[in-house]
């Protein structure tokens, strides 16, 4: 394992961690074996936000006893499982109760990273920071239940709001060439420069980043799904994310032992296998008609976050159940589209967003 140092605290962080949203695809025995094998390989950052309660048992069993001390656990304030499946809430009472239940499930009295969970919109940020969740998180930090305060978001402006508090040590953010390649460079324009600046701001603030969506939900690994018409490898995507300022580790989603071993193959990869310079050969995707979430279509007159709606839709179609849930929790949905054509006229990649809104609304039925 390769390790990097957490600026606030000095802990050594393995560059490969485990994202657990897909762990329910493994049975209890394989889930336990997967976590144990990961720990033996030097993995020490483990997320704890599976899609279903049924996935808890093997994960928890693998972390019993001395193994708890080998792991740095990401536990989320705002993830809830009252139905037996993953849900999302900004209700402070429910979020706190569910956070404490997750610690009890894990048989531990602390979280290495206590997360303000998945805030992508201004309204949700304001509710969390002023509606009790932030106060709760700070109390748990003061009493030692949370070792490091953390946040997760997919949104640059929200990340900056969290950073401006000066209170955080850790963050989860989505980083990959698809999300970064927009319209500010020869191959994609938009928020690429702004995202690059955000990574530098993470580093300047001493906030370590654990990367989610490094493969864009698998789209970058499949030439047919990739907006570039070319597939990248896991090794290239991981290297791309790890090269960004502030990034300490990448948390690939793992559904079983094969996925784990595929992610760990990065550690043994030769430099040429990690080399992602091929992205410089990708033709601009502007003639593809594919949304790359650059948000140049904004502002939407009815407030639909068009880039996020597209991102969550694309991920949900690939089986990402958390993304589907995040879509449903957006303040405005694709079904509210009035077909004004503003987004179509502004899209630099010739994506017919008004048609996409109809498609997305039909898929989710919200």
Steps between C-alpha positions, in 0.01 A plus 500: 500500500606857435419747777442873526479715813182662625595868553286547811591207721797341328341158443633295209230441241514220242452632147245226429197489726166321477173648381219283629183604314504173302601258775146360516575317174727269701367246747597525865796265468649678199443843655690395810780347292521814289545733797756271662698468176491877457637556852774244439594689182544822702165663420407711800227744385162328481172669425192375682201585289374183330176503303331242721501400868550140389860594413589597857568157648809392305649850512453524878632150563819576308562809714454330835776487759844629409397570139309808614832668578628425149215689336410866471123499461293756316158519671233737369261735678205513263498143370206304639380141472156505661353309203786249485649680202712812472318829538602863535379755752567851626280445806737556792331263746483212252851564366649496851312186603608316185863609540507364854334179386769453236768528769310241707471273195876526456565429867703819539465821696658732242519582131836591355319725251154630590337629183249770427348279234450576131403865482469618140263796516498833679166436669628173648824665612304770683272244664787282618711786632209676672259217574681299765723256311802728508456566872475127561814426297697761691390355836607151393833645388550668838420183697726280283227300328619652172876516450489710182211708364432432134255583223395350168371684195509491120469878470792743480317793657376288792850366561622858527229580753614212718864599461422857605404379849858389567359213706563199274791259465360271230267498200357268238480646152440348155806525276549346157577617146132500402403742774812711458502515119256769415542815293803684635763308306558384144317177581222625720382832628315629802589441861824311449711793616270567793515136610878505469505810718282324758750215526768755577273654762458160666875466520553858625241444774664176610182307426572149374281369220371147456381462142165352407379426147855458369364287214187715451284209609679274250435721199867580445587129494259437211566656161127491419413690818792741502425845352848484346426184303805340659536287810747566777633237740453492875869573542480811280193635680652443844828663397309796354317560830806448718690763302255771601602741781354409836416142406620237746306193392257360246204290615392275212161342548539126558235234454719203583848357499551547126432872527731529799784325321440712191540816708807369683664419166584869485767442765689257277444688176802617303534874431385453143183326626424794726572753225175676411649744247277332241226738610689767308413310180127499566309703247274766650169335586302798369381308196384203705184653647595363844462698820829534688339689790680830432196715598544741209127457449433688824315690624183296455199732534320250725807406701571147375867408569537363149856370537419316823178359356694360206780367719266321740298362207806364321628338820160360594468327161829326578353366824617767746215494750645782709501728195134420438419594857699823472300590190171451682620732775578789265296814568398522134454210257504447126120470500482876568660583163292751301677424169617860457811389309741720699720204590504367143624832366779527758635143498854502348476126435182507291305303757123534463439559869128569461461152357721359776271655761204311354706180497621548857154585629364184338773286654457620857132580491550784747 
